[in-house]
Amino acid sequence: MKKIFNRTLLLLVVITTVSCGWHLRGAPKNFPPGSQLYISAEDPRSDIAQELTRLLQNAGLPMAESPLEADYALTIHKETERKRTVSVDARGRASEYELITSALYSVRDSSGRTLLNNAEADVYRTLEWDENEVVSKGEEELLLREEMRRELIGRIIDRLRRIDVSATAEDRSY
């Protein structure tokens, strides 16, 4: 009975997340009209870079095919997913984890001027763990990770919106 309840609850969480209306608020407007952005990652299998490119392109920001064509380049240096034990039960087994998803990134213009240097975005979630429900908790963790990745991408886009592309190096804060 408890398994059925947990599966039903998990299904409701998924349906609620999908139907909540989350969407990108539009491309950053601080880049000059017609300028192109190139997104790259040091990890060629970067999910964040691919999803970020897709979202910004769908939002109307022109994307460059290569860094040579780009007016601005966003580089994702590192993305990490970590999990650490927050609490343990009476038997010394983990009963709660903290999930952390992070990205380290920079933005440069076509002249090589750094607009944003090694900025970091982090998202944290707590996952209660039950050894009797390993499969459902594993699925819950996967759903949380996907939600965290979307939030991380949203934070990167929000930071892109706040870059002052016309500021001098002295006026810019990192």
Order of alpha helices (4+ residues) and beta strands (2+ residues): alpha-beta-alpha-beta-beta-beta-alpha
